[in-house]
Amino acid sequence: MSHSPRALGPLLGSLLLAILFSCATSKQAPEPSRGLSHIARTGEIRIGTSGEQPPLTMTARSGELIGLDVAFANVLAQAMGVEPKLVRLPFGQLLDALDAGDIDLVMSGMTITPERSRRATFVGPYYISGKTILTRSEVLAAAEIPEDLDSPDLRFAALQGSTSEAFAQRALSQATLVTTEQLEDAIAKVLSGEVDALVADRDTCDFAVLRHPDSGLLAAEATFTVEPMGIAVDADDPRLANLVQTYLTALMDSGALEKARGFWFKDPSWVKDLR
């Protein structure tokens, strides 16, 4: 049965009112924030980190977590007026824990990538690094572009689930790739000669040279990529992401983050405390 234009007027008007009411209702009742609900209930914010990505996140002999990310996580929580609860997990399990609601944030030298951004919202970046290699070979350390290293005669190590692994798979496809759950295990493979080099972020490679001054380790001079690092928040929790971004911006403007970088990247006094 058809309706005349005059008869359709009231129907369209009723439909428009229904849509407007629905929109108004949606604005009045936003989606609940799982992270903020937990923070308000417990007074703590759970921050996932690997504890094995020096100098960003490391484990001291005492078992305490230290490093730039750890220090920044503590400052961020303090600024928000809540207690930080650091949750140590293997790097490859951090986003799974975030998805499951077991942690509220990830601060673990995590590079912002399109693939990861499909799973999480990233706040930042708060630090920019890049890929290079750690080796004992002067020839490999002199490499200027990844193609200089892409040989079936070479073996590289990388952290499992990291952008270093993805970079090695893409740019060093002819070489053999060995992955480890912990960076320290990968560095040990370079020291023992089990692999020719480690593919990792610039700061990780520079730290390894600092920690093993008499081992002959070299960090390549070239940096092959640009790696912006951010704080990962549940993709379905924009309200928490907005709050963290507000505090991150304030802390960066205050100079607190730059001061922390100066200590963890340039002052070797803390190295002796590592396990």
C-alpha positions, 0 to 999 in steps of 0.5 A: 500500500502506498502513502501520499506525500501528505501522509508521509509527513507525520511518519518522517517527522516521527522517525526524525524525532526517534533518531534525535532522541536516540542520539541524545540518549547516546550522548547522555550515556557514553560507553563505560570505561573499563580502565577508568572503572578499575582505577576508580575502584582500586586506586591503582593503574596496572601497567604492563612491561616486559622488564627485559628491554634495556634501558627502557624497562629492566630488572635489577638484582633486587627484582625491582623493575627499573628503566625509562619506561618504568620511571615514566610509568611511576611519574604518570601514575603519581600525576594522575593521583593513583598507585602504579602496579607494574605487571611484568609479562613477556613482550609478545603477551602484552597486547593480549593482556591488554585485550583481556583487561588484565592491564590498563596500559602497556609501557614497554618500548612498544613501537606504534605500527598500523597493525598494533593500532588495529588492536590498541589506541596509542598515546604519544609518541613519548620517544622515537628510536630506530632499528640498527644492529648489535654485532662483534663484526666491524664489517657488519657494523659499517653497514649503511643500508639493510641490503648490505646485511641481507645475506644467506650466510648471516644469522640474526637474532630479534625479540619475539613479537617485536617490530625488530622481528618484523623488520628482519623478516622483511628487510633481511629475508635471505638471512637466518632469523632466530627469535628469543623471548628475552633480549638478554638471551639474544645479546648472549647469542651475539656474545657467544657467536651463535648469531652474527648480530642482533636486530634491535632498537638503537637504545637497546644496542647502545645499552648493550655496548655500555653494559659489556664494555670489554666484549667487543660489541659494536652498535652499527652507526646507521639507523635503518628506520624511524620507530615512534614509541607510545603507550598502548591503551584498550582500543575500546577505552577512548576516555582512558586514552584521552586522560593519559594523553592529557597527563603525557602532554603535561609531563612532556611540557614540564621537562620531566620526560627529557630529564629522565631520558638524560639519566637512563640514556647517558648516566651509566651509574645504574648499570651495576644494579642490573641482575 
